[in-house]
Amino acid sequence: MSETLKMLKEQSKIRKKLLAKTLGFSDVEQFRHALNSHREPMPMSSVRKFINKFNSESKSPEHTYKDSSTFLKGTQSSNPHNDYCQHFVDTGQRPQNFIRDVGLTDRFEEYPKLRKLIRLKDELIQQTSTPPMFLKCDLSTYDLKTLNIKFDVILVEPPLEEYQRTLGVTNTKFWNWKQIMDLELGELAANRSFIFLWCGSSDGLDKGRDCLRHWGFRRCEDICWIQTNSKNPGHSKSLEPNAVFQRTKEHCLMGIKGTVRRSSDGDYIHANVDIDLIITEENGHGSMEKPVEIFHIIEHFCLGKRRLHLFGRDSTIRPGWLTLGHELTNSNFNSAMYCGYFNNGQLTTGCTDRIEELRPKSPPPKCKLSMGIRKGISCMNRNRGRL
């Protein structure tokens, strides 16, 4: 009898004794009798096959993954999947760090038409933007109705209480969702207008929707800021108490007021130009700065020139925007001068023939009615496209 077979038999005896003792039997025979089983001798041919299989498997190299080096991008992996989650556990590098071409400058390198479209739109926005205006004020006491202006776009960036827990922000006055809802933003919105509300990543997803409804908007999109940590990899040390996963994103809810459709309001919106994801490096500890790309998304999408930014800072002052906030260090807002920019009726940036030719169009409405019936009955699916 070979040494391998002897070893297997000894291990089998030990396992049977332990199992019998665990189940309360005095010995293996009593256990076998209770199971009403009997042992039949194994044919020698089966024994030889088993031994040969055991020896071949014992000689094969054993794969033990001690870290995620085999899953790194650009290496030959012995696993068919790139396990970025395991890599995050080992190194603290978030999976989104490995997404390529996320910057504004290199995003459309492989799409020359889109690259040209974005360049033309940026040039048009720069030419038609009003000079930047800003007003230092405490929004908790300032009456927004005194602005006496109807805005096409409102961007709200409140200092949420969760930023104190997650970002370590201490040098500002935080707002709860009741205070945010009390802002009378519905009075500032034009008949067809949009609102963008930064709502964090926890209870703000529900509270923010309540605010939009209270202000007279309906939620239509959710822009998500995916935060990378390439410059400072590591695990977050400030986790939300009710969080199940480690949160590495933040949401900006988009609401719409009035009737605005992609197929019929090309003078006011250009849909399908940008996406609803922003991927940039997370801010340093104690900073509430938001990615500047949110301004590009808004300006590319809505052609309205009357834009309001609430809870702004010196770093967010921008041409074409009226910025309000208590963290501003100065003011230059003049109501008469600001309203004078729109007295000529030019409320939108307009559009050029080349931009209209390049920008992505919504697909035509589907209608299965015959041509004769279609002349008298409007198509059921007409003008029902989403933004």
C-alpha positions in Angstrom: 0.0 0.0 0.0 1.4 3.4 -1.0 2.1 6.1 1.5 -0.5 8.3 0.0 -3.3 5.8 0.5 -2.2 5.2 4.1 -2.4 8.9 4.8 -5.9 9.1 3.3 -7.1 6.2 5.3 -5.7 7.7 8.5 -7.4 11.0 7.8 -10.7 9.3 7.1 -10.6 7.4 10.4 -9.9 10.6 12.3 -12.8 12.4 10.6 -15.2 9.5 11.3 -14.2 9.5 15.0 -14.7 13.2 15.3 -18.1 13.1 13.6 -19.3 10.2 15.8 -18.1 12.0 19.0 -19.9 15.2 17.8 -23.2 13.4 17.2 -23.0 11.6 20.6 -22.0 8.0 19.6 -19.5 6.0 21.6 -17.5 4.7 18.6 -17.6 4.6 14.8 -19.3 1.2 14.7 -22.3 2.5 16.7 -22.4 5.5 14.3 -22.3 3.2 11.3 -25.1 1.0 12.7 -27.3 4.1 13.4 -26.8 5.1 9.8 -27.6 1.6 8.6 -24.6 1.6 6.3 -22.0 -0.9 5.5 -18.6 -0.5 3.9 -17.9 -2.1 0.5 -14.3 -2.6 -0.6 -13.2 -0.2 -3.3 -12.0 -1.8 -6.5 -8.3 -1.5 -7.1 -8.8 0.2 -10.4 -10.8 3.0 -8.7 -8.1 3.3 -6.1 -5.4 3.7 -8.7 -7.4 6.4 -10.5 -8.0 8.3 -7.3 -4.3 8.2 -6.4 -3.2 9.4 -9.8 -5.7 12.2 -9.7 -4.6 13.2 -6.2 -0.9 13.2 -7.2 -1.5 15.3 -10.4 -3.5 17.9 -8.4 -1.0 18.1 -5.6 1.8 19.0 -8.1 -0.1 21.9 -9.7 0.9 25.3 -8.5 -1.4 26.8 -5.8 -3.0 30.2 -6.6 -3.1 32.4 -3.5 -4.0 36.0 -4.0 -2.4 38.0 -1.2 -3.0 41.4 -2.8 -4.4 43.0 -6.0 -1.1 43.3 -7.9 -2.4 40.7 -10.5 -5.5 42.8 -11.2 -3.7 46.1 -11.9 -4.5 47.9 -15.1 -2.0 47.1 -17.9 -0.8 43.8 -16.4 -1.4 40.2 -17.5 -4.0 38.9 -15.0 -4.4 35.3 -14.1 -8.0 36.2 -13.3 -10.3 37.1 -16.2 -11.8 40.0 -14.3 -10.2 43.3 -13.1 -11.0 43.3 -9.4 -10.9 47.0 -8.7 -12.9 46.5 -5.5 -10.1 44.3 -4.1 -7.6 46.8 -5.3 -9.4 49.5 -3.3 -9.3 47.2 -0.2 -5.6 46.8 -0.6 -4.4 50.2 -1.6 -7.3 52.7 -1.0 -7.3 53.6 -4.8 -11.0 54.0 -5.8 -12.2 52.2 -8.9 -13.1 55.5 -10.6 -9.4 56.5 -10.5 -8.9 54.3 -13.5 -11.5 55.8 -15.8 -9.7 57.5 -18.7 -10.4 60.8 -20.5 -12.6 62.4 -17.9 -11.2 65.9 -18.1 -12.9 68.6 -20.1 -9.9 69.0 -22.4 -9.4 65.4 -23.5 -12.9 64.0 -23.2 -13.8 64.4 -26.9 -10.3 63.7 -28.4 -11.7 60.8 -30.4 -14.9 62.6 -31.5 -13.9 65.6 -33.6 -17.4 66.8 -34.3 -18.3 66.9 -30.6 -15.0 68.6 -29.8 -15.8 71.3 -32.3 -19.4 71.6 -31.1 -18.2 72.2 -27.5 -15.7 74.8 -28.7 -18.3 76.7 -30.7 -20.7 76.7 -27.8 -18.1 77.9 -25.4 -17.2 80.7 -27.7 -20.8 81.7 -28.1 -21.4 81.6 -24.4 -18.4 83.8 -23.8 -19.6 86.4 -26.4 -23.1 86.6 -25.0 -22.5 86.4 -21.3 -23.3 89.4 -19.1 -20.5 90.8 -16.9 -20.3 88.9 -13.6 -22.2 90.4 -10.7 -22.2 89.4 -7.0 -23.9 90.4 -3.8 -22.6 89.6 -0.3 -25.7 88.9 1.8 -27.0 86.5 4.5 -29.6 84.4 2.6 -31.3 83.4 5.9 -32.5 87.0 6.3 -32.2 88.5 2.7 -35.5 88.9 0.9 -34.9 87.3 -2.5 -38.1 88.9 -3.9 -36.3 92.3 -3.9 -34.2 91.1 -6.8 -37.3 91.5 -8.9 -35.9 89.3 -11.7 -37.1 86.0 -13.2 -34.2 83.6 -13.8 -33.8 80.9 -16.4 -31.4 78.9 -14.2 -30.9 78.7 -10.5 -28.0 76.9 -9.0 -28.3 76.2 -5.2 -25.2 75.1 -3.3 -26.2 75.0 0.4 -23.8 74.4 3.2 -25.4 71.1 4.3 -25.0 69.8 7.9 -23.6 66.5 6.6 -20.5 68.3 5.3 -19.5 68.8 8.9 -19.4 65.0 9.4 -18.1 63.9 6.0 -15.8 66.8 5.0 -14.7 68.2 8.3 -16.1 71.7 7.4 -16.2 74.0 10.5 -15.8 77.6 9.3 -19.4 78.2 8.1 -23.0 78.3 9.2 -24.7 75.1 8.2 -28.3 74.9 6.9 -30.9 72.3 7.6 -33.4 71.2 5.0 -36.2 73.1 6.7 -34.3 76.4 6.2 -33.4 75.5 2.6 -37.1 74.7 1.8 -38.1 78.1 3.2 -36.2 79.9 0.5 -38.8 81.3 -1.9 -37.1 80.1 -5.0 -40.3 79.5 -6.9 -40.8 83.3 -7.0 -37.5 83.7 -8.8 -38.1 81.2 -11.5 -39.3 82.1 -15.0 -42.2 80.4 -16.6 -39.9 77.9 -18.2 -36.8 77.5 -16.1 -34.4 75.0 -14.4 -33.0 74.5 -10.9 -29.9 72.6 -9.9 -29.7 71.6 -6.2 -26.6 70.1 -4.6 -28.0 67.7 -2.0 -25.1 65.6 -0.7 -25.3 61.8 -0.6 -27.5 60.9 2.4 -30.9 62.2 3.4 -30.6 65.1 0.9 -31.7 62.7 -1.9 -35.2 62.6 -0.4 -35.3 66.1 1.2 -34.0 67.7 -2.0 -36.9 66.2 -3.9 -39.3 67.6 -1.3 -37.8 71.1 -1.8 -38.2 70.9 -5.6 -41.8 70.1 -5.3 -42.3 72.9 -2.7 -40.7 75.4 -5.1 -42.9 74.3 -8.0 -40.3 72.2 -9.9 -40.5 68.6 -10.9 -37.3 66.5 -10.8 -36.1 65.4 -14.2 -32.5 64.5 -13.8 -29.8 63.6 -11.2 -26.2 64.7 -11.9 -23.7 62.6 -10.0 -20.3 63.8 -9.0 -18.0 60.7 -8.8 -15.0 61.7 -6.6 -11.6 60.2 -7.4 -8.7 60.1 -4.9 -5.7 59.6 -7.1 -3.7 62.4 -5.4 -4.4 61.2 -1.9 -5.4 57.5 -1.9 -6.6 55.9 1.3 -9.8 54.9 3.1 -12.2 57.5 4.3 -12.0 58.1 8.0 -15.3 60.0 8.2 -18.1 57.6 7.5 -21.7 58.4 7.7 -23.3 56.6 10.7 -26.1 55.1 8.7 -24.0 54.3 5.6 -23.8 50.7 4.3 -21.1 51.5 1.7 -18.2 53.9 1.6 -19.7 57.0 -0.1 -17.5 58.5 -2.8 -20.1 60.5 -4.7 -22.4 63.5 -4.4 -25.7 64.3 -6.1 -27.1 67.4 -7.8 -30.8 67.2 -8.4 -32.1 69.0 -11.5 -35.7 70.3 -11.6 -37.8 71.8 -14.4 -40.6 74.3 -14.3 -43.0 74.8 -17.1 -43.3 72.9 -20.4 -39.9 72.4 -22.1 -39.5 69.8 -24.7 -36.4 68.7 -26.7 -38.2 68.5 -30.0 -39.9 71.9 -29.9 -37.8 74.2 -27.6 -34.5 74.3 -29.4 -34.4 78.0 -28.9 -34.1 77.5 -25.2 -32.4 74.1 -24.6 -29.8 72.0 -26.3 -30.1 68.5 -24.9 -27.9 65.4 -25.5 -24.6 67.5 -25.4 -23.3 66.6 -21.9 -23.7 63.6 -19.7 -25.0 63.3 -16.1 -21.7 62.3 -14.6 -18.9 64.4 -13.3 -15.6 62.6 -12.5 -13.0 64.8 -10.7 -10.7 64.7 -7.8 -12.3 65.1 -4.4 -11.7 68.2 -2.4 -9.3 68.5 0.5 -10.4 68.2 4.1 -12.6 71.1 5.1 -13.5 72.2 1.6 -17.0 72.4 0.1 -15.9 73.4 -3.4 -18.0 71.8 -6.2 -16.5 70.9 -9.6 -16.5 73.8 -12.1 -17.9 71.4 -14.7 -21.4 71.9 -13.3 -21.3 75.4 -14.8 -20.3 74.0 -18.2 -23.2 71.5 -18.1 -25.7 74.2 -17.3 -24.5 76.7 -19.9 -24.3 74.1 -22.6 -27.8 72.8 -21.9 -29.9 75.9 -21.2 -29.5 78.9 -23.5 -31.2 81.3 -21.1 -28.8 84.1 -20.0 -30.4 84.9 -16.6 -28.5 82.7 -14.3 -28.5 82.8 -10.4 -26.0 81.1 -8.1 -27.0 80.9 -4.4 -24.4 80.3 -1.6 -21.6 81.3 -3.9 -18.1 82.2 -3.0 -15.3 84.4 -4.5 -14.1 81.3 -6.4 -17.4 80.8 -8.1 -17.9 84.3 -9.5 -18.4 83.8 -13.2 -19.4 85.8 -16.3 -23.1 85.4 -17.1 -24.0 84.7 -13.5 -25.4 86.6 -10.5 -23.8 85.2 -7.4 -25.2 85.6 -3.9 -23.7 84.4 -0.6 -22.4 85.4 2.8 -18.9 84.1 2.1 -18.4 86.7 -0.7 -15.9 89.4 0.3 -17.4 92.2 -1.8 -20.5 93.3 -3.8 -21.0 95.0 -7.2 -24.7 94.1 -7.8 -26.8 96.9 -9.3 -30.4 95.9 -10.0 -31.1 98.5 -12.7 -27.8 97.7 -14.5 -28.4 94.0 -14.4 -32.0 94.2 -15.7 -30.7 96.6 -18.4 -28.7 93.7 -20.0 -32.0 92.1 -21.0 -34.1 95.1 -22.0 -33.5 94.5 -25.7 -35.3 91.2 -25.4 -32.2 89.1 -25.8 -32.9 86.5 -23.1 -31.0 83.6 -24.7 -27.6 83.2 -26.1 -29.0 82.3 -29.5 -27.5 79.7 -31.8 -25.4 79.5 -35.0 -26.1 77.4 -38.1 -23.0 75.4 -37.5 -23.9 74.6 -33.9 -27.4 73.6 -34.9 -25.8 71.3 -37.6 -23.4 69.7 -35.1 -25.4 69.3 -32.0 -27.1 65.9 -31.4 -30.7 65.8 -32.2 -33.5 63.8 -30.5 -34.9 61.0 -32.5 -38.1 61.8 -34.5 -41.3 60.7 -32.8 -42.6 57.3 -33.6 -46.1 57.3 -35.2 -47.7 54.2 -36.7 -50.7 56.1 -38.2 -51.1 56.4 -42.0 -50.3 59.6 -43.8 -53.9 60.4 -44.4 -54.9 60.0 -40.7 -51.8 61.8 -39.5 -52.8 65.1 -41.2 -55.9 65.4 -39.0 -54.6 63.7 -35.8 -51.5 64.7 -33.9 -49.1 61.9 -33.3 -49.5 60.3 -29.8 -45.8 60.3 -29.1 -45.1 63.8 -30.4 -43.3 66.2 -28.0 -43.1 63.7 -25.2 -39.3 63.2 -25.2 -37.4 63.5 -21.9 -34.7 66.0 -21.4 
